[in-house]
Amino acid sequence: MAESNFIDYVKFCSRSGAGGAGSVHFRREKHVPKGGPDGGDGGKGGDIILRGSAQLWTLLHLKYKKHVIAEDGKGGEGGRRKGRDGKDVILEVPLGTVAKDAETFETRFEITEDGQEVILTPGGRGGLGNDHFKTATNQAPHFAQPGEPGIEEWIILELKLLADVGLVGFPNAGKSTLLSSISAARPEIGDYPFTTLVPNLGVISYRDDKSFVMADIPGIIEGAAEGKGLGLRFLRHIERNSILLFMIPSDADDIKKQYRILLGELEKFNPELLDKKRLLAITKADMLDQELMDQLKKELPKDIPSVMISSVTGFNLEKLKDMLWQAITNH
């Protein structure tokens, strides 16, 4: 997922098809000059439908679709012939896509399964033909129902990455380095804040051909929940992760304080995130000797399992994978 190809937000106008009008028609044959009403019903307008696809990772294919328009239903005809239904428009989206109303920002639904289909904007119903309106006192109704109009609305689609483990930390905490060390993913890595500008996914191989998915999310800064830095845009990706791996470098001024700030940003964004299983990795452990490690362990938060790692030397990476796998399977 290169930076230019990862799109996790699109906004477009969704317009469903109008229903076709019912027909006003009377049966006319050679020996039946005054037959009864036989107007057919109008066809239903096309729906706009979202379908989940496990083959997609991004909303890139919808980036330039500013208007999505379904076909109108056709009008009914004589002989009780129903009008043709308008064609539906099916938009394939990655798993974890959330549909929202662009005006109220209300969440409509979320696509979580491959092949799942949900109607985003329903088409109008077709009108009834005059055949439906004949009565004992009105055997020749000269009216039929018009079709229902379609719906036009602005929709927002947001993608929340589906992953087993989400990496949470400040910029330069070593998240991208860890992902590149234990998976085949190759995120951009640099010695400056916000090297990671888009989320990256990596499949982590584990023992006996097992595997799990890890998401490297752009670094969070204090105030991210209020929109500072890049954090707000990507905090939603953490919502789809089963386990949160907090990463803090060993040379941080105050590890407990950094952990509290990260926890606070998650709580402000969505308090339910605090219910997720959490682990803590202290990175850049290759810079420490055993005495410094022992001293640092005493300063770590007591309410979260922790491990010291080095993505450069591979120190404790297998232990970290064991801890993550155990947390995933217990979860």
N, C-alpha and C positions, 0 to 999 in steps of 0.2 A: 504494500500500500504506500506508494510514493506520495509525497506531500500534495502534489498537484492533483492526484487521483482520489484522495480521500475526501468525500463530501458527506457530512453527517446532518445537514440541515437544508431543506428545500421548502419553498413556498410557491403555491400555484393556485390558479382559479379552476375549480372543479365544477363542471356543468353537466348534469345528467340530462337525458333525453326527455322530451315531452311526450305524453301519451297521445295516440292517434284518436281522432274524433269518431264517435259512433256514426253509423250510416242511417239516413232516412231513405228507406227504399220500400217499394211495394211489389209484391209478386205479380208479374204480368206475363201471361202465356196466351197462346192462340185461343184456347177455349176457357181461359180464366182471365177475363178482362179486368176484373176487380178483386184480385187476390189480396190477402192480408199483408201486414207489414213483415218484411224479412230483412231489415237492415242489420248488418253484422257489427260486431264490436270493434273498436279501435285497438291497435296493438300497444303494448306497454313500451314506455320509453326506456332506453338503455341505462344501466347502472354504471357507476364508477366503482370498481372493485379493487381492493388491495389483496395480493396473494404473497404469502411468505415463500422465500427461496433460500435454501441453505447454500446455494452457489454464489450468492451475492454478499459482499462485505461493505458496500458503500452505496450511497444514493447518487453517485456520479451520473448515472444514465438518466436521471430525472432533473439534472441541474438546469437544463435549458428548456424544460417543458413548463412554460408559463401558463398555458391554457390546456386543460384536458377536457374534451367535449365528447359526450356519448351521442349516439344516433337517436333521432326521434322515432316514435312508433308511427306506423302508417294507418291511415283511416280505414274503417270497415267498408265492406261492399255489400251489394245485394246478394240474395241467396244465403243470408246468414254467414257470409264469408268474413272471417276475422282478419283484421289488418295485421301485417307482419310486425313483430316486436322489433324495437330498435336494438342494434348490436351493443352489447356491453363493452366497456373499456376496462381491461385488466392490467393493473400496474404491478409488476413484480418488485418486491422490496426485500431487503435483508431481514433476517430474524432480529428482533429487538427494535423494530421500527414503531414509533409512537405517532399516532395521528391526532392532531389538535385543531380546534377551531382557531383561525388566525385572528379573529376579532376578540373573542372572550378568553383565549388561551386554554379553554377547557379541554381536557384529554378525552378523546372519544374512545379509543381502544388501543391495544398493543398487539403486534404480530409477533408470536413467539415460536410457532411451529412451521416446519416445512410443509408447504401445500395448503396451509390455513388460508381461507378466503373470508373476507369481511367486506360487506357493502359500505363504502365510504359515503357516496352520495346516491340515494335511490332515485330511479327514474319515475316519471309520472305514470299513473294508471291510465289505461285506455278507456275511452268513453263507451257507454252501452248503446247499442243500436236501437232503433225504434221498435224492434221486435219485442224488447223487454217491457215496453210500456203499454201494450194493448190490454184493455180491460173489457168487461162486459158492456160498459157504457161508452167506451172510446175504442172502437175496434180499428181505427185508422189514425193512430197518433202521427202527427207531422213534426215530431221533434225527436232528438236523440241527445245523448250527453256529449259535451266536448271532452277531450282528453285533459288530464291534469297537466299543468305545466311542469317542466323540469325544475330542478333546484340549482341555483348558481351560488357558490360560496368559495371563500378563500380558505385554503387548508395549509397547515404546516406539518411536515413530516420531520421527525427527529429520530436519529439513530442512537441507540444505546448498545454499545458493544457487548456481546455475549462472551464471557470468559469465566474460567474457574477462579482465577486469581487476578486481582487488580493491584497494581503498584501505586502506592501513595507516598508522596514525599515532596520536599522542596526542589526547585531546580538544582541540578548538579548533585543530586543525592546518589547517583550511580544506578538509576533505574534502567536506562538504556544499555549501560555496560553489562548489567546482570542479564538482561534479556538476550543480548548478543552472545553471552558466554554459555548459556544453558539451552539455547534454542537455535534454529536455523535463521531466525529473523535477523536482519541487519539494519537496525535503526541508526539514524545519524547520531554521532557521538562527538561532543566537543567540550572544551573546558570553559564554558560560559553558560549563563542562564538561558533557559528556553531553547536549548538545542532541539528538543523534541517539540515540534509544532503540531503534530497530528498523533493520534493514538496509534500504537503499533501492537500487533498480535503476534505471539510466538507459541508454537506447539512444543511443549517440554516433554522429552522422552523420559520415561521412568522405568523401573525394573519390570521384567517379564512382559515387555512390549506394551506396557501401559503408557498413557500420556495424559497431559492436561494442558489447558490453554491459559496463557498469561497475557495480560494487557498492560502495556507501558503507556501511562497517561501523562500528558504534559504536566510539569511541576505546578504544585499549588503554592500560592504565596498568601501571606496574611491579608485578609480582605477579599479573597477570591469569591466568597459567597455573595459579596456585594458587587462583584463585577470587575474587580481589579485583576490585572495580569491576564493570563490565558485560562485560569482555573475555572471560571464560571461556565465557559463554553464546554468544558470537558468533564466537569464534575458529574454530569448525568451518566457518563459511561460507567462510573463506579457503581451505580445503582444495580447494574446487571451482573456484577461479580459476586461469586459465592463467598470468597475469602478476600480480605484486604491485607496486603503485606506492606506495612509501614517501613520505609527505608530512611535511615538517618546516618550521615557519615560520622565516623569516629572522631573527626576533628571539629565537630560542632561545638559551639561555645557552651550550650546547655541542652543536652539530649532530652531531658524531661520536658523542658519548656517547648522545644520544637514539636515534641509528640503532642503536647496539650494544644498547641496552635493548630496542628493538622486535624486533631480530633474536633476542635471547636469549629473549624471551617466546614467539616462534614456535617456536624450537627446543625449549623445554621442553614446549610443547603437542604438537608433532609434528615430530620432526627432519626428516621428509621435505619439510616446507615450505621448507627451505633449498635444495632442489634446483630450486625454481621460478625462472624468470627474474625479475629484480628491476630496477626503475628508481627513481630518487630525484628528487622534485620539491621544490624549495625555494620555499615559498609566500610571499605578501605581499611580492613583489619590488618593488612600487610604492613601498615605504617606503625603497628604497635608491637611491643615485646610482651612476654607473658606477664610481667609485673604490671604493665599499664592495662592489659586486658583484665586482670583480676581486680584492679582498682576501678576500672570503668564499669564492670559488672555490678558493683555495689551501687552505682548511681543510676542504674536503669529502672524504668517503671516496673513495679511489682505485679501489676494487674494484667500483664500481657506476656505470653511466651516469647523469648528472644533468642537470637543467635548472632554471633559475630561472623562475618563473611568477608572474603576478598574475591571479587570477580576477576581480578588480574591473575592471581596465583591459583585460584580454584579452592582456596581454603574454606572448608565447611559447606561447600555448595551441595554436596551429596546429603549432608545433614539437613540443610534447608529444604531440599526436595522431599526428604522423608517427612519433615514436619508439615510441609504443605500438603503432601498426599494424605497424611493422616487426618489433617483438618478437613480436607475435601471429602474423604470417605465418611468421616464421622458426621459431617454436615449433611 
